[in-house]
């Protein structure tokens, strides 16, 4: 069985958000739609860095598509 290779892309949104908030600044929905039009599929949204209590430094959108 041959496995199909995937290409991955990581997009960082550098906007701070409080607990329960959505990313501000760049509208993350618009970013997702733009990449979906190019054949990318959203895999996950990460909130890797915490600056203040319950506040993300940035968000990362992870996309994949068949290579």
C-alpha positions in Angstrom: 0.0 0.0 0.0 1.4 3.4 -1.0 0.7 6.3 1.3 -0.1 9.6 -0.2 2.2 12.5 0.9 0.7 15.6 2.5 2.0 19.1 2.3 1.5 21.2 5.5 1.3 24.9 6.0 1.5 26.9 9.3 0.0 30.4 9.5 0.6 32.5 12.5 -1.9 35.2 13.5 -0.1 37.6 15.8 -3.0 38.9 17.8 -3.6 38.7 21.5 -6.9 37.4 22.7 -8.4 36.9 26.1 -10.0 33.8 27.5 -12.9 32.6 25.4 -12.2 35.2 22.7 -11.5 34.6 19.0 -8.4 35.9 17.2 -8.8 39.6 16.4 -7.0 41.6 13.7 -6.9 39.4 10.7 -10.3 37.8 10.6 -9.3 34.1 11.0 -12.4 33.0 9.1 -11.2 35.0 6.0 -7.8 33.4 6.3 -9.3 29.9 6.5 -11.5 30.6 3.5 -8.6 31.9 1.4 -6.5 28.8 2.0 -9.5 26.5 1.4 -10.0 28.1 -2.0 -6.3 27.1 -2.7 -7.0 23.5 -1.8 -5.8 23.5 1.8 -7.8 21.9 4.6 -7.8 23.3 8.1 -6.4 20.7 10.5 -6.1 22.6 13.8 -5.9 26.0 15.5 -3.2 26.2 18.2 -2.8 28.7 21.0 0.9 27.9 21.8 2.0 30.9 23.9 0.4 32.4 27.0 1.5 35.9 27.9 -1.0 37.0 30.6 -3.3 34.7 32.4 -5.7 33.3 29.8 -4.3 35.4 27.0 -2.7 34.0 23.9 0.3 35.7 22.3 -0.7 34.4 18.9 -2.6 31.6 17.2 -1.4 29.2 14.6 -3.6 27.8 11.9 -2.4 24.4 10.6 -3.5 23.4 7.1 -2.7 20.3 4.9 -3.4 19.3 1.3 -2.5 16.3 -0.8 1.0 16.7 -2.3 
